[in-house]
Amino acid sequence: MDKKIPDNEAYGALQKIKQAEEKAREIIQEAQEKTATQIVQDAYEEAEKIRAQFLAEAKEKAGKKKEEIIDRAKRERNRIEKESDMEISDLRQKTSSRMSDAVEKIRKKVEESLKKGAF
C-alpha cells in the first residue's frame, strides 16, 4: 500500500499539472484571440483614420481645382464679353456710317427727282 500512496499522489499531481497546462493553453488561446481581435480592430481604426485623411485631402484638392476652373472660366467670360462689346461697338460705327451714306444717297435721289419733277 505504501507504493500506491506515492503513485496516487504522483498521479494526482500529474493530473493537476495536466489541468494547469490545459488551463494555461486556454488562457494563451484566449489571449491570442483577444490580441488578434484587438490587432484587427486597431488596424481597422487606423485604416479609417487614413481613409478620412485622404478623403479630406482629396476634398481640399478638389475644392482648389474647382476654384481654379471657376476663376479661369470667369476670366474667359470677361475676355469674351470685352471682345463682344468691341465687335458690337465696331458694328454700330460701321452701321451708323453706312446708314448716313444711305440716307445721303436717298436724299440726293429725292432731290434729283424733285428737280426733274418726278413727284
C-alpha positions as CSV (number, residue, x, y, z in Angstrom):
1,M,0.0,0.0,0.0
2,D,2.9,2.3,0.6
3,K,3.7,2.1,-3.0
4,K,0.2,3.0,-4.1
5,I,0.0,6.1,-2.0
6,P,3.0,7.8,-3.7
7,D,1.7,6.6,-7.0
8,N,-1.6,8.1,-6.2
9,E,0.0,11.3,-5.1
10,A,2.1,11.3,-8.2
11,Y,-0.9,10.5,-10.3
12,G,-2.9,13.3,-8.7
13,A,0.0,15.7,-9.1
14,L,0.3,14.7,-12.7
15,Q,-3.4,15.3,-13.2
16,K,-3.2,18.7,-11.6
17,I,-0.2,19.5,-13.8
18,K,-2.2,18.4,-16.9
19,Q,-5.2,20.5,-15.8
20,A,-2.9,23.5,-15.2
21,E,-1.4,23.1,-18.6
22,E,-4.8,22.8,-20.2
23,K,-5.9,25.9,-18.4
24,A,-2.7,27.7,-19.4
25,R,-3.4,26.7,-23.1
26,E,-6.9,28.0,-22.8
27,I,-5.6,31.3,-21.4
28,I,-3.0,31.5,-24.1
29,Q,-5.5,30.7,-26.8
30,E,-7.9,33.3,-25.4
31,A,-5.2,35.9,-25.1
32,Q,-4.1,35.2,-28.7
33,E,-7.7,35.5,-29.9
34,K,-8.2,38.8,-28.0
35,T,-4.8,40.0,-29.2
36,A,-5.7,39.1,-32.8
37,T,-9.1,40.7,-32.5
38,Q,-7.5,43.8,-31.0
39,I,-4.9,44.0,-33.7
40,V,-7.6,43.7,-36.3
41,Q,-9.7,46.4,-34.6
42,D,-6.6,48.7,-34.3
43,A,-5.8,48.1,-37.9
44,Y,-9.4,48.9,-38.9
45,E,-9.4,52.1,-36.8
46,E,-6.0,53.2,-38.3
47,A,-7.3,52.4,-41.8
48,E,-10.4,54.6,-41.1
49,K,-8.1,57.4,-39.9
50,I,-6.0,57.2,-43.1
51,R,-9.1,57.0,-45.3
52,A,-10.6,60.1,-43.6
53,Q,-7.3,61.9,-44.0
54,F,-7.1,61.0,-47.7
55,L,-10.7,62.0,-48.2
56,A,-10.1,65.3,-46.5
57,E,-7.1,66.0,-48.7
58,A,-9.0,64.9,-51.8
59,K,-11.8,67.3,-51.0
60,E,-9.4,70.1,-50.4
61,K,-7.7,69.5,-53.7
62,A,-11.0,69.2,-55.5
63,G,-12.1,72.5,-53.9
64,K,-9.0,74.2,-55.1
65,K,-9.3,72.7,-58.6
66,K,-12.9,73.8,-58.7
67,E,-12.0,77.4,-57.7
68,E,-9.2,77.4,-60.4
69,I,-11.7,76.3,-63.0
70,I,-14.2,78.8,-61.9
71,D,-11.6,81.6,-61.9
72,R,-10.4,80.6,-65.4
73,A,-14.0,80.5,-66.7
74,K,-14.7,83.9,-65.3
75,R,-11.5,85.3,-66.9
76,E,-12.5,83.7,-70.2
77,R,-16.1,85.1,-69.9
78,N,-14.7,88.6,-69.2
79,R,-12.4,88.3,-72.2
80,I,-15.2,87.2,-74.5
81,E,-17.5,90.0,-73.2
82,K,-14.8,92.6,-73.9
83,E,-14.3,91.2,-77.4
84,S,-18.1,91.1,-78.0
85,D,-18.5,94.7,-76.7
86,M,-15.7,95.8,-79.1
87,E,-17.3,94.0,-82.0
88,I,-20.7,95.5,-81.2
89,S,-19.2,98.9,-81.0
90,D,-17.4,98.4,-84.3
91,L,-20.6,97.2,-85.9
92,R,-22.5,100.1,-84.6
93,Q,-19.9,102.5,-86.0
94,K,-20.0,100.8,-89.4
95,T,-23.8,100.7,-89.4
96,S,-24.0,104.3,-88.4
97,S,-21.6,105.3,-91.1
98,R,-23.4,103.2,-93.7
99,M,-26.7,104.5,-92.6
100,S,-25.5,108.1,-93.0
101,D,-24.3,107.2,-96.5
102,A,-27.6,105.5,-97.4
103,V,-29.6,108.5,-96.1
104,E,-27.4,110.8,-98.1
105,K,-27.8,108.8,-101.3
106,I,-31.6,108.7,-100.8
107,R,-31.7,112.4,-100.1
108,K,-29.7,113.1,-103.3
109,K,-32.1,110.9,-105.4
110,V,-35.1,112.6,-103.9
111,E,-33.6,115.9,-104.6
112,E,-32.8,114.9,-108.2
113,S,-36.3,113.6,-108.6
114,L,-37.8,116.8,-107.2
115,K,-35.6,118.8,-109.6
116,K,-36.8,116.7,-112.5
117,G,-40.4,117.0,-111.3
118,A,-40.8,113.3,-110.9
119,F,-43.0,113.8,-107.8
